[in-house]
Amino acid sequence: MSPSPIYGSTNAASCGSGTKPSPPGRDTSVITHNNGLLTPAEPQNGHNRIKLANGFVCPYRFSGAAMKAAAHIQRRGQKTAFPTFLLRQPPEPLTDGFTEAAEPIRVVVTGAAGQIAYSLLYSIAKGDVFGKEQPITLILLDIPPMLPVLEGVVMELQDCALPLLREVIPTDMVEVGFKDIDAAILVGSMPRKEGMERKDLLKANVAIFKTQGSALDKYAKKTVKVLVVGNPANTNCLIASKSAPSIPKENFSCLTRLDHNRASSQVAMRCGVSADKVKNVIIWGNHSSSQYPDVHHAKVTVKGVEKDAYDAVKDEAWLRGDFISTVQLRGAAVIKARKLSSAMSAAKAICDHMRDIWFGTKDGEFISMGVYAGGNSYGIPEDLIYSFPIEIKNKTWKMVGGLPINDFSRAKMDATAAELVEERDTAMDFLSQ
Ligand SMILES: NC(=O)c1ccc[n+]([C@@H]2O[C@H](COP(=O)([O-])OP(=O)(O)OC[C@H]3O[C@@H](n4cnc5c(N)ncnc54)[C@H](O)[C@@H]3O)[C@@H](O)[C@H]2O)c1
């Protein structure tokens, strides 16, 4: 049956109106004063939607009574126009035609009651990651004892009064958390407790990321982009990917951007320039103290002149010594000073990583992220999530290949790979149990 038309004299037609200029290809002026024929469209994400006379589809809210009456009329196959009085409840005020018209994307953050999430959620919800025009449904996943804490996080997000934030869904169920999601930021993981062996920690995390990978496989969109933050991030990411065989391996990555940012910042401070004057540092390998921060291919712009990092820093001993250990051990240094782990800088790095996936990296620049090592040109074992230099375009990453590797770098790249191989083998034993 074709949907019954609805005649409305309400401001449903204000969808697409507003002071913002129309995005290319959308003529919003036609519907600014639309009092004409409106047609019900397929609901999406639980929202009723209306098709306007010009084919523009927007969300619309009816009163319960109006919905029942509409369903009744449709069941009886009547073609009667819905009278205006059925549209009792006015639509929510629309402040921005374009953002109201765009479909919200669904983003899940796990470990949402934790301290990284607390720094992260506001940035996501205000558009720092997916763009200033992109509405968002945020799904906050944590474990059952943390649900009361999540309630507080939800209240705070509401109190931020952010125009892009359409809905916040707190949950402890993966089937709710991963349903139809476009992006997953997996921060929650089992922390190391006193007396816990490394193996026990790995075992607990394999269980978590196996469950979450399987849920992604079952409930998420196949295009979902998955960023794993919870440690051990590389191996957790590998387990999640292996547990989600219907989602391309390339959609999974793990966070080494914090290490990358730390390395850029150390070099910038050494050269007396701002961090944006340093590009193309590389973090190779594991997000652990075996990682190798490498500036052999990095560039620094000093007083308008771009130089190789080694020429700009002019201190090889530092670059091969304290620089590397400072970046490798920075997380522990922050914990020692703050008595808490790095949350603000981790949240910033998560935003940088996901924004680059969504919008791409700058021409001529690469960033670091942990990705599937299959097909790499650096002799790294294939079945690992290993951090490489990466360029991104059209939401697709490409490894930067063919960079010359000297003996110093080779040894460090192999050492961190060996640690990952061992971690993977132990994790795979647990996965098969
Ligand atoms: N990759 C990186 O660069 C990087 C940087 C910093 C921290 N981390 C890691 O990120 C993780 C989170 O750090 P944090 O400081 O926010 O920790 P936190 O302890 O403050 O928060 C972790 C949250 O995860 C939740 N959680 C535990 N198991 C879960 C599960 N199965 N599903 C959903 N949620 C679950 C906890 O209840 C808690 O709310 C840690 O593993 C940390 O080591 C990684």
The ligand as an SDF file (V2000), in Angstrom:
LIG
                    3D

 44 48  0  0  0  0  0  0  0  0999 V2000
   46.2970    2.8860   23.5140 N   0  0  0  0  0  0  0  0  0  0  0  0
   46.6040    3.9480   24.2330 C   0  0  0  0  0  0  0  0  0  0  0  0
   47.3160    4.8500   23.7830 O   0  0  0  0  0  0  0  0  0  0  0  0
   46.0750    4.1120   25.6300 C   0  0  0  0  0  0  0  0  0  0  0  0
   46.3330    5.2960   26.3260 C   0  0  0  0  0  0  0  0  0  0  0  0
   45.8190    5.4420   27.6120 C   0  0  0  0  0  0  0  0  0  0  0  0
   45.0890    4.4060   28.1910 C   0  0  0  0  0  0  0  0  0  0  0  0
   44.8770    3.2730   27.4830 N   0  0  0  0  0  0  0  0  0  0  0  0
   44.0820    2.1680   28.0450 C   0  0  0  0  0  0  0  0  0  0  0  0
   42.7210    2.5200   27.9620 O   0  0  0  0  0  0  0  0  0  0  0  0
   41.9830    1.7650   28.9150 C   0  0  0  0  0  0  0  0  0  0  0  0
   41.0050    2.6490   29.6790 C   0  0  0  0  0  0  0  0  0  0  0  0
   41.7040    3.5980   30.4500 O   0  0  0  0  0  0  0  0  0  0  0  0
   40.9170    4.5130   31.5140 P   0  0  0  0  0  0  0  0  0  0  0  0
   41.9690    5.3800   32.1230 O   0  0  0  0  0  0  0  0  0  0  0  0
   39.7270    5.1330   30.9230 O   0  0  0  0  0  0  0  0  0  0  0  0
   40.4890    3.3980   32.5590 O   0  0  0  0  0  0  0  0  0  0  0  0
   39.3230    3.4500   33.6530 P   0  0  0  0  0  0  0  0  0  0  0  0
   39.6160    2.3450   34.5900 O   0  0  0  0  0  0  0  0  0  0  0  0
   39.1170    4.8210   34.1730 O   0  0  0  0  0  0  0  0  0  0  0  0
   38.0200    3.0630   32.8090 O   0  0  0  0  0  0  0  0  0  0  0  0
   37.8470    1.8310   32.2080 C   0  0  0  0  0  0  0  0  0  0  0  0
   36.3640    1.5830   32.0960 C   0  0  0  0  0  0  0  0  0  0  0  0
   36.1900    0.4040   31.3250 O   0  0  0  0  0  0  0  0  0  0  0  0
   35.0960   -0.2990   31.8630 C   0  0  0  0  0  0  0  0  0  0  0  0
   35.0860   -1.6860   31.4240 N   0  0  0  0  0  0  0  0  0  0  0  0
   35.7950   -2.7380   31.9000 C   0  0  0  0  0  0  0  0  0  0  0  0
   35.4450   -3.8600   31.2450 N   0  0  0  0  0  0  0  0  0  0  0  0
   34.5160   -3.5170   30.3200 C   0  0  0  0  0  0  0  0  0  0  0  0
   33.7780   -4.2320   29.3620 C   0  0  0  0  0  0  0  0  0  0  0  0
   33.9110   -5.5430   29.2190 N   0  0  0  0  0  0  0  0  0  0  0  0
   32.9120   -3.5530   28.5980 N   0  0  0  0  0  0  0  0  0  0  0  0
   32.7460   -2.2310   28.7440 C   0  0  0  0  0  0  0  0  0  0  0  0
   33.4120   -1.4950   29.6460 N   0  0  0  0  0  0  0  0  0  0  0  0
   34.2890   -2.1340   30.4280 C   0  0  0  0  0  0  0  0  0  0  0  0
   35.2780   -0.1160   33.3640 C   0  0  0  0  0  0  0  0  0  0  0  0
   34.1100   -0.4100   34.0890 O   0  0  0  0  0  0  0  0  0  0  0  0
   35.6610    1.3520   33.4290 C   0  0  0  0  0  0  0  0  0  0  0  0
   34.5270    2.1800   33.5160 O   0  0  0  0  0  0  0  0  0  0  0  0
   43.0270    1.0740   29.7880 C   0  0  0  0  0  0  0  0  0  0  0  0
   43.1970   -0.2410   29.3060 O   0  0  0  0  0  0  0  0  0  0  0  0
   44.2800    1.8730   29.5070 C   0  0  0  0  0  0  0  0  0  0  0  0
   45.4540    1.1150   29.7460 O   0  0  0  0  0  0  0  0  0  0  0  0
   45.3570    3.1080   26.2240 C   0  0  0  0  0  0  0  0  0  0  0  0
  1  2  1  0
  2  3  2  0
  2  4  1  0
  4  5  1  0
  4 44  2  0
  5  6  2  0
  6  7  1  0
  7  8  2  0
  8  9  1  0
  8 44  1  0
  9 10  1  0
  9 42  1  0
 10 11  1  0
 11 12  1  0
 11 40  1  0
 12 13  1  0
 13 14  1  0
 14 15  2  0
 14 16  1  0
 14 17  1  0
 17 18  1  0
 18 19  2  0
 18 20  1  0
 18 21  1  0
 21 22  1  0
 22 23  1  0
 23 24  1  0
 23 38  1  0
 24 25  1  0
 25 26  1  0
 25 36  1  0
 26 27  1  0
 26 35  1  0
 27 28  2  0
 28 29  1  0
 29 30  1  0
 29 35  2  0
 30 31  1  0
 30 32  2  0
 32 33  1  0
 33 34  2  0
 34 35  1  0
 36 37  1  0
 36 38  1  0
 38 39  1  0
 40 41  1  0
 40 42  1  0
 42 43  1  0
M  CHG  2   8   1  16  -1
M  END
$$$$
